[in-house]
Amino acid sequence: MTKLQKLITKLEKHHKRKIDLSLDRTFNLLKKLGNPQDKLENVINVVGTNSKASMAYAKKSILNEAGYRCNLYTSPHLQSYTERFIFNNEEISEDNLIQLLKDVEKTLGDDEATLFEILSCAFYKYAENFKDNINIIESGLFFRMDPSSVFKKNVCTLLGVCHSDHYQWLKNKSIDGVIYEKTSKLLNSNIFVNKQVSEEIRKKIEKSLSKNTSKKFFFGLDFNISRSENNFIQYQDDLGELVLPEPNILGDHQLYNVSTSIAASRKVFNVKDKDIKLGVQKISLKGRLEEIKSGNLKKIAGNNRLIIDGGHNISSSFVIADWIKKQNQEVNLIVGMMKDKDHLKFMSSYENIIKNVTLIDIPSQDGAILKEEFKNKIDSLNFKLSLSDSIEDAIKSLAKNNNTIILIVGSLYLIGEVLNLG
């Protein structure tokens, strides 16, 4: 266990629950730290069930190309907690993060706070060193009671895909409950709403935001993006049309995420078209339809493509399935998931488009579903199901095929383990 991992384990003991939806502890710690959240300018909140990381990294890439320097806070990480802390365009070093967290823990004293609350407050405190940068803040669970909702003002909000997930934390266990948690406390500034899974959900969001005095921009109404028959990507809003290069991320669903970031860049930051085009080509995002092109696992995969995606909820399964349908190669799945997910609905998205599914346990995750239990939950689906004892063995079992795609999905924790194996 590294020094950072030991410190994280220690910080987790400051509250008996991993998740406890309340802002009291967050505001208490922020007050002790001198209320750094009130000293940060140019805050962009990124909210949603899905698409948050894609929008945040697309936004950062475009703004960087336009000459802006950014601080970026995201969660969860794939390989190291340092990934969550980007300051002045650079990931924090492990030594600096350890010192920062030790200082924050000392300030916290004997008071309670969850690990995520401590990490969030630590980010805001360190961001004071670069307070004039653009601060892109991705929300954790929902928004209303999340540590990302502590700001008094922001320049804009990017609202991603809102869909069914984390119902166990809601009194109103429905999409209406999700939308309320994500939209009822959004600040009054500019809100850019990504493409939704259905028009019904978009209308529910619009209704929920009806009393919010922000300028509101909806995908499909105020901005749009499409791929033409000749494969050109065309973005449109009232400022004019842009013909874009292929983004540096796989999947047509990413076009919607990118378009939301483009809309905010044009409307709020007046970014030039040339910077948008270059920024789109330089988006760097790990673990979302990312192809592994070298390393030990690629060697095991042989002449098959090896692709990973951390999608773990129902709406993410829709976009992954849509991507699979557009491939000209056979796609076989390797899947590991956490216990608290809707396993049957997630896997149902792949029925009749996937022949082979290999189930595995997620290493070192007590909250993961065991592959045998997973199999029992989805046995009714039309797949050839196999169980494997490790990521390497699962890839090896599918590597006997030629010129196929081996796609690993189901959990960001699983994708982190894949990346750690190299």
PATI-570096 format. One line per field, with one value per residue (C-alpha): residue number from 0; residue in one letter; x, y, z. Coordinates in Angstrom, 3 decimals. Example, Ala and Ser with C-alpha at 12.3 -4.5 7.8 and 13.67 -1.06 7.14 Angstrom:
resi: (0|1)
resn: (A|S)
px: (12.300|13.670)
py: (-4.500|-1.060)
pz: (7.800|7.140)
***
This chain:
resi: (0|1|2|3|4|5|6|7|8|9|10|11|12|13|14|15|16|17|18|19|20|21|22|23|24|25|26|27|28|29|30|31|32|33|34|35|36|37|38|39|40|41|42|43|44|45|46|47|48|49|50|51|52|53|54|55|56|57|58|59|60|61|62|63|64|65|66|67|68|69|70|71|72|73|74|75|76|77|78|79|80|81|82|83|84|85|86|87|88|89|90|91|92|93|94|95|96|97|98|99|100|101|102|103|104|105|106|107|108|109|110|111|112|113|114|115|116|117|118|119|120|121|122|123|124|125|126|127|128|129|130|131|132|133|134|135|136|137|138|139|140|141|142|143|144|145|146|147|148|149|150|151|152|153|154|155|156|157|158|159|160|161|162|163|164|165|166|167|168|169|170|171|172|173|174|175|176|177|178|179|180|181|182|183|184|185|186|187|188|189|190|191|192|193|194|195|196|197|198|199|200|201|202|203|204|205|206|207|208|209|210|211|212|213|214|215|216|217|218|219|220|221|222|223|224|225|226|227|228|229|230|231|232|233|234|235|236|237|238|239|240|241|242|243|244|245|246|247|248|249|250|251|252|253|254|255|256|257|258|259|260|261|262|263|264|265|266|267|268|269|270|271|272|273|274|275|276|277|278|279|280|281|282|283|284|285|286|287|288|289|290|291|292|293|294|295|296|297|298|299|300|301|302|303|304|305|306|307|308|309|310|311|312|313|314|315|316|317|318|319|320|321|322|323|324|325|326|327|328|329|330|331|332|333|334|335|336|337|338|339|340|341|342|343|344|345|346|347|348|349|350|351|352|353|354|355|356|357|358|359|360|361|362|363|364|365|366|367|368|369|370|371|372|373|374|375|376|377|378|379|380|381|382|383|384|385|386|387|388|389|390|391|392|393|394|395|396|397|398|399|400|401|402|403|404|405|406|407|408|409|410|411|412|413|414|415|416|417|418|419|420|421)
resn: (M|T|K|L|Q|K|L|I|T|K|L|E|K|H|H|K|R|K|I|D|L|S|L|D|R|T|F|N|L|L|K|K|L|G|N|P|Q|D|K|L|E|N|V|I|N|V|V|G|T|N|S|K|A|S|M|A|Y|A|K|K|S|I|L|N|E|A|G|Y|R|C|N|L|Y|T|S|P|H|L|Q|S|Y|T|E|R|F|I|F|N|N|E|E|I|S|E|D|N|L|I|Q|L|L|K|D|V|E|K|T|L|G|D|D|E|A|T|L|F|E|I|L|S|C|A|F|Y|K|Y|A|E|N|F|K|D|N|I|N|I|I|E|S|G|L|F|F|R|M|D|P|S|S|V|F|K|K|N|V|C|T|L|L|G|V|C|H|S|D|H|Y|Q|W|L|K|N|K|S|I|D|G|V|I|Y|E|K|T|S|K|L|L|N|S|N|I|F|V|N|K|Q|V|S|E|E|I|R|K|K|I|E|K|S|L|S|K|N|T|S|K|K|F|F|F|G|L|D|F|N|I|S|R|S|E|N|N|F|I|Q|Y|Q|D|D|L|G|E|L|V|L|P|E|P|N|I|L|G|D|H|Q|L|Y|N|V|S|T|S|I|A|A|S|R|K|V|F|N|V|K|D|K|D|I|K|L|G|V|Q|K|I|S|L|K|G|R|L|E|E|I|K|S|G|N|L|K|K|I|A|G|N|N|R|L|I|I|D|G|G|H|N|I|S|S|S|F|V|I|A|D|W|I|K|K|Q|N|Q|E|V|N|L|I|V|G|M|M|K|D|K|D|H|L|K|F|M|S|S|Y|E|N|I|I|K|N|V|T|L|I|D|I|P|S|Q|D|G|A|I|L|K|E|E|F|K|N|K|I|D|S|L|N|F|K|L|S|L|S|D|S|I|E|D|A|I|K|S|L|A|K|N|N|N|T|I|I|L|I|V|G|S|L|Y|L|I|G|E|V|L|N|L|G)
px: (0.000|1.410|1.647|-1.290|-3.436|-2.622|-3.629|-6.899|-7.701|-7.095|-9.299|-12.144|-12.357|-13.519|-17.076|-18.717|-20.571|-18.994|-21.970|-24.104|-26.058|-25.705|-23.838|-23.356|-19.990|-18.770|-19.597|-18.056|-14.760|-14.835|-15.326|-12.309|-10.319|-11.285|-14.164|-11.972|-15.042|-16.012|-12.616|-12.730|-13.761|-14.981|-16.622|-18.199|-20.411|-20.747|-23.809|-25.575|-25.975|-23.734|-21.489|-19.992|-16.371|-16.636|-18.115|-15.582|-12.537|-13.896|-14.467|-10.950|-9.383|-11.247|-10.495|-6.824|-6.549|-8.084|-5.379|-7.317|-5.701|-7.951|-8.362|-10.388|-12.004|-13.453|-14.414|-13.926|-10.368|-9.192|-5.676|-4.728|-6.452|-4.107|-6.220|-9.024|-6.877|-5.862|-4.430|-3.129|-3.667|-1.435|-2.239|-1.072|1.936|1.396|3.673|1.770|-1.578|-0.408|0.718|-2.510|-4.691|-2.627|-3.059|-6.811|-7.121|-5.247|-7.680|-10.658|-9.479|-11.967|-14.922|-16.672|-16.500|-16.757|-13.743|-15.404|-16.182|-12.539|-11.270|-13.648|-12.716|-9.032|-9.456|-11.105|-8.369|-5.509|-7.304|-6.845|-3.268|-4.728|-8.022|-8.181|-8.134|-11.325|-12.518|-14.340|-16.077|-17.686|-20.425|-20.359|-23.732|-26.597|-25.989|-28.397|-26.544|-23.194|-20.004|-19.945|-23.053|-21.350|-20.688|-22.671|-22.155|-20.786|-20.342|-22.299|-23.529|-23.149|-26.058|-25.384|-27.567|-30.069|-31.291|-32.207|-29.358|-28.635|-32.328|-31.326|-30.361|-33.676|-37.035|-38.632|-37.153|-37.889|-36.456|-38.383|-36.437|-33.150|-34.009|-35.034|-31.735|-29.703|-31.545|-33.393|-30.301|-28.531|-27.212|-28.700|-26.262|-26.140|-27.275|-26.361|-28.432|-26.990|-29.018|-31.228|-32.243|-35.811|-37.827|-39.917|-36.856|-35.831|-39.276|-39.119|-35.766|-37.196|-40.138|-37.847|-35.745|-38.736|-38.226|-34.452|-33.602|-30.519|-30.154|-30.927|-29.613|-30.988|-29.470|-31.745|-33.329|-30.487|-27.520|-27.089|-24.517|-24.821|-22.758|-23.642|-23.824|-20.352|-19.122|-18.543|-19.409|-21.538|-22.216|-24.868|-26.122|-27.314|-23.698|-23.246|-22.182|-18.916|-17.527|-15.531|-12.708|-13.190|-13.004|-10.219|-12.785|-14.746|-18.524|-21.094|-22.643|-19.495|-20.502|-23.438|-21.121|-18.628|-21.393|-22.560|-19.035|-18.753|-22.018|-20.776|-17.402|-18.992|-21.751|-19.888|-16.197|-16.389|-13.856|-12.753|-13.722|-10.106|-9.520|-12.671|-11.528|-8.069|-9.458|-11.836|-8.896|-6.911|-9.505|-7.841|-10.224|-9.269|-11.578|-14.412|-14.377|-10.603|-8.631|-5.663|-3.039|0.025|1.096|0.645|-3.128|-2.930|-0.370|-2.796|-5.603|-3.529|-4.978|-8.266|-8.972|-9.082|-11.400|-12.491|-15.406|-16.311|-20.036|-21.987|-25.608|-28.553|-28.110|-24.413|-25.373|-27.583|-24.709|-22.252|-24.790|-25.346|-21.587|-21.424|-24.151|-22.056|-18.975|-18.091|-16.461|-17.858|-17.839|-17.473|-17.942|-16.001|-18.113|-17.662|-20.012|-20.689|-23.535|-25.692|-26.318|-29.293|-27.450|-30.328|-31.315|-27.662|-27.013|-30.374|-29.067|-26.606|-29.044|-29.178|-26.152|-23.570|-23.000|-20.362|-20.229|-17.493|-18.233|-15.461|-15.073|-13.641|-10.354|-10.006|-13.597|-15.761|-18.737|-18.544|-21.021|-19.551|-19.551|-21.665|-24.388|-24.097|-24.659|-27.801|-29.239|-28.828|-29.217|-32.517|-30.823|-29.809|-26.028|-23.423|-22.216|-18.781|-17.070|-13.399|-11.097|-9.139|-9.008|-6.062|-7.831|-10.983|-9.068|-7.162|-10.424|-11.628|-8.264|-8.744|-11.077|-9.603|-10.194|-12.896|-13.363|-12.918|-14.848|-14.477|-17.352|-19.420|-17.421|-14.848|-13.219|-12.802|-11.332|-8.866|-7.690|-7.325|-5.169|-3.052|-2.269|-0.805)
py: (0.000|3.406|6.423|8.001|4.876|4.661|8.293|7.757|4.793|7.035|9.814|7.361|6.885|10.487|9.404|6.016|6.238|6.512|8.523|10.728|13.348|16.551|19.839|20.595|18.837|20.352|23.919|23.314|22.226|24.995|27.575|26.177|26.453|30.114|29.522|29.004|28.318|31.998|33.115|31.118|32.887|31.458|28.297|25.840|23.196|19.893|17.899|14.745|10.976|10.373|12.385|14.588|13.580|13.784|17.293|18.430|17.190|18.498|21.879|21.921|20.964|23.701|26.381|25.381|25.771|29.255|30.212|29.726|27.914|25.499|23.750|20.537|18.403|15.018|11.714|8.849|8.204|5.170|4.592|7.292|9.948|12.474|12.206|14.058|17.134|19.190|22.637|25.086|22.381|19.840|16.811|17.297|15.249|12.483|14.210|17.502|15.737|13.904|17.169|18.919|16.183|16.075|19.831|19.588|16.684|18.715|21.591|19.217|17.985|15.723|16.872|14.478|14.482|11.830|11.139|12.815|15.913|16.105|15.673|18.341|20.890|20.131|20.876|24.234|25.190|24.331|26.042|29.327|29.219|29.532|31.240|33.258|30.071|28.536|26.083|23.116|21.209|17.823|16.846|13.602|12.124|14.268|17.991|19.440|17.993|17.409|19.306|20.772|22.848|25.168|28.066|31.300|32.020|30.435|31.329|28.340|24.814|21.906|19.539|16.079|13.030|12.566|9.016|6.313|5.512|5.656|5.312|3.869|7.398|8.984|9.357|9.808|6.727|7.796|9.870|12.818|12.387|12.284|15.437|17.274|16.447|17.513|20.676|22.258|23.994|24.973|28.532|31.380|32.014|29.964|26.351|24.155|20.949|17.937|15.569|13.369|9.723|10.780|13.891|13.139|13.548|16.739|18.215|17.210|19.023|22.078|22.125|21.706|24.664|26.894|29.090|29.257|32.672|31.401|31.688|28.143|26.351|22.923|20.419|20.098|23.501|26.004|23.989|20.775|18.406|15.716|13.485|13.920|11.158|12.081|11.667|15.364|16.475|19.617|21.742|24.488|27.251|30.832|31.989|29.897|26.482|24.682|21.723|19.794|17.269|13.829|14.153|12.320|10.052|7.102|6.891|9.128|9.786|11.766|14.218|15.314|15.760|17.732|19.900|20.920|22.059|23.866|25.719|26.986|27.898|30.011|31.619|32.302|32.465|33.639|30.994|31.231|28.507|27.500|26.900|24.802|22.605|22.096|21.538|18.834|16.957|17.077|15.798|13.319|11.020|7.691|4.727|5.804|3.648|3.834|1.437|-0.290|-0.427|-1.682|-3.461|-6.886|-7.155|-6.134|-8.893|-11.395|-10.075|-10.797|-9.447|-8.549|-4.940|-4.359|-1.543|-0.453|1.607|2.400|2.666|1.106|2.290|1.875|5.017|4.240|0.748|2.384|4.378|1.470|-0.782|1.860|1.994|-1.818|-1.840|0.444|-1.785|-3.990|-6.562|-9.104|-7.703|-9.885|-8.538|-8.943|-7.589|-6.966|-4.755|-3.414|-4.887|-1.744|-1.600|-2.793|-5.749|-7.173|-3.888|-2.989|-6.316|-6.330|-3.541|-5.992|-8.833|-9.942|-7.800|-9.747|-13.507|-14.045|-12.529|-13.373|-12.445|-11.691|-10.449|-6.956|-7.410|-5.772|-4.458|-5.690|-3.906|-5.878|-8.585|-12.088|-13.531|-16.533|-14.280|-12.036|-15.072|-16.062|-12.568|-12.501|-16.188|-15.454|-13.273|-14.566|-14.776|-17.475|-16.854|-17.789|-17.198|-16.346|-16.031|-12.959|-10.164|-11.831|-15.206|-13.564|-11.821|-15.036|-16.977|-14.530|-14.095|-17.382|-15.431|-13.448|-9.794|-9.240|-6.563|-7.491|-4.869|-4.607|-2.758|-2.463|-0.446|2.324|0.271|-2.599|-0.280|1.027|-2.529|-3.108|-0.002|-1.008|-4.329|-2.436)
pz: (0.000|-1.007|1.316|-0.487|-0.151|3.577|4.014|2.111|4.377|7.389|5.980|5.419|9.188|9.713|8.986|9.424|6.118|2.664|1.384|3.621|1.701|3.723|3.317|7.025|7.294|4.017|5.065|8.485|6.943|4.343|7.111|8.954|5.694|5.236|2.767|-0.306|-2.466|-2.166|-3.482|-6.716|-9.897|-13.191|-11.860|-14.291|-12.679|-14.542|-13.465|-14.668|-14.437|-17.443|-19.777|-17.015|-17.509|-21.305|-21.170|-18.564|-20.465|-23.778|-22.128|-20.700|-24.036|-25.931|-23.319|-23.152|-26.904|-26.571|-24.055|-20.818|-17.901|-16.047|-12.728|-13.062|-10.348|-11.359|-9.787|-9.540|-10.650|-12.596|-11.287|-8.784|-6.678|-8.291|-11.476|-9.674|-9.026|-12.083|-11.356|-13.936|-16.587|-14.760|-12.580|-9.011|-7.882|-5.341|-2.816|-3.120|-2.779|0.342|1.932|0.945|2.425|5.622|6.029|5.465|7.903|10.529|9.992|10.217|13.600|15.361|13.255|10.904|7.101|4.409|2.226|-0.765|1.298|2.418|-1.155|-2.491|0.176|-0.400|-4.100|-3.404|-0.931|-3.304|-6.205|-4.331|-5.659|-9.168|-8.341|-11.574|-13.665|-15.038|-12.352|-13.896|-11.096|-11.762|-9.327|-7.409|-6.450|-7.789|-7.029|-4.478|-1.455|-3.150|-2.155|-5.677|-4.877|-2.359|-4.734|-4.615|-8.310|-11.452|-15.101|-16.383|-15.779|-18.178|-17.534|-18.917|-19.438|-16.594|-16.189|-13.674|-11.289|-7.538|-6.652|-3.268|-2.132|-3.114|-1.374|-4.794|-6.496|-10.064|-12.890|-11.417|-8.188|-10.099|-12.060|-8.891|-7.177|-10.206|-11.223|-8.277|-6.896|-10.119|-9.981|-11.991|-14.833|-18.047|-18.319|-21.286|-21.451|-23.274|-25.463|-23.279|-23.652|-24.477|-25.272|-22.168|-19.935|-21.733|-21.098|-17.423|-17.136|-18.880|-16.468|-13.449|-14.643|-15.429|-12.347|-12.763|-14.271|-16.131|-19.851|-20.980|-24.046|-24.990|-27.386|-30.397|-29.832|-29.346|-30.610|-32.547|-33.977|-36.621|-38.861|-42.518|-45.119|-46.341|-42.722|-42.024|-38.486|-38.482|-35.406|-35.520|-33.247|-33.813|-34.130|-37.247|-38.463|-37.790|-39.721|-37.150|-37.306|-35.756|-31.949|-30.162|-28.430|-29.828|-30.152|-31.801|-28.359|-27.599|-30.320|-28.133|-25.140|-27.213|-28.695|-25.208|-24.363|-27.700|-27.094|-23.714|-25.196|-27.909|-25.837|-22.592|-23.528|-27.139|-28.219|-31.836|-34.288|-34.960|-31.239|-30.997|-33.889|-32.415|-28.929|-30.154|-31.665|-28.422|-25.924|-23.573|-21.708|-20.161|-19.886|-22.196|-25.341|-25.118|-27.290|-25.659|-28.403|-26.531|-23.352|-21.760|-22.212|-25.867|-26.421|-24.912|-27.146|-30.245|-33.486|-31.809|-30.851|-27.085|-25.976|-22.474|-21.211|-17.607|-18.353|-15.475|-15.598|-17.918|-20.018|-20.544|-21.760|-24.411|-25.907|-25.707|-27.440|-30.116|-30.725|-30.981|-33.645|-35.832|-35.805|-38.747|-36.462|-34.036|-30.493|-27.379|-23.862|-20.637|-17.776|-14.061|-12.023|-8.550|-6.462|-6.415|-10.175|-12.236|-13.758|-15.788|-17.438|-18.097|-19.832|-21.648|-23.876|-25.444|-26.067|-29.717|-30.663|-28.611|-28.728|-26.068|-22.578|-20.086|-16.465|-13.966|-10.405|-9.997|-8.112|-4.674|-4.578|-1.696|-3.229|-6.492|-7.458|-7.647|-11.135|-10.092|-8.676|-11.739|-13.987|-12.081|-12.532|-16.323|-17.204|-18.956|-21.570|-24.978|-24.499|-24.388|-20.823|-19.520|-16.187|-15.852|-12.844|-13.969|-16.484|-18.237|-18.462|-19.774|-22.567|-23.339|-23.676|-26.334|-28.065|-29.924|-32.203|-35.075|-35.956|-33.340|-30.710|-27.058|-25.104|-21.304|-19.582|-16.406|-13.894|-13.649|-10.889|-13.345|-15.980|-13.406|-12.775|-16.524|-16.882|-13.896|-15.593|-18.557)
***
